Amino acid sequence: MFTGIIEVVGKVSEIGLDGGNTHFAIQSGVSSELKIDQSVSHNGVCLTVTRVDGNIHWVTAVNETLNKSNLRALQKDSLVNLERCMPANGRFDGHIVQGHVDQTGECVSITEDNGSWIFSFQYSPDTGNVTVEKGSISVNGVSLTCFNSSDNGFSVAIIPYTFEHTNFKNLRVGDKVNLEFDIIGKYVQRLLKK
């Protein structure tokens, strides 16, 4: 389980294909502290560490993960938001994030707003996922609060610290992002459908 508070931004140093699997080598400031079998959030996707060598760690994404996330679009030198699992005695500084991406969305606008930024996203409503005004959302693994919530979109405000310490600074209009909708909202929605 994660909280959506990004620890560090890593850089893709190598990508390898093996059948339907894709292996990513990620260089970061926390890679040397990781252990094999440890779960780490990569742009909001929970992946298992398979190898560690100095400041580089390796993870593998299967086809299901690649099809439902933006990991397939990663290239050498792409920046990736990283968060290790929350320790049992840790604080919930964000919200409950499982690392299970529900779908991708598309950045449709970026507006500077007095030193902060407003990012707006659209997503397909066909999957039944919803946001609520002032509800939680995970975008590329970052815990954020929605506003301007609609049936297929929402906006988030990004403060300078988050902008500089995540890969939000590299997002452009048209880019795909990983979305994990609020777990409580997903359960409530499912119950209401019954």
Number of C-alpha atoms within 10 A of each C-alpha: 18 26 24 31 23 25 14 18 22 26 22 20 18 15 16 11 11 9 8 10 15 18 16 25 23 26 24 22 15 18 21 14 12 20 14 13 12 15 21 22 26 25 30 32 30 26 20 18 20 18 16 19 12 13 15 23 25 22 23 19 20 14 14 10 19 16 13 17 24 22 21 13 10 14 14 13 13 15 23 26 25 31 26 21 19 17 10 7 6 9 9 13 11 18 20 19 28 21 27 20 24 16 19 21 23 19 19 17 14 17 11 11 11 6 8 15 18 14 20 22 24 19 21 14 12 8 9 11 19 20 22 18 13 13 15 24 27 29 22 30 32 28 23 20 20 21 18 13 18 15 15 16 21 21 22 21 20 20 13 12 9 16 16 13 14 24 21 20 14 11 15 14 13 12 15 22 26 26 29 25 23 21 15 11 16 14 11 10 14 11 9 7 7 5
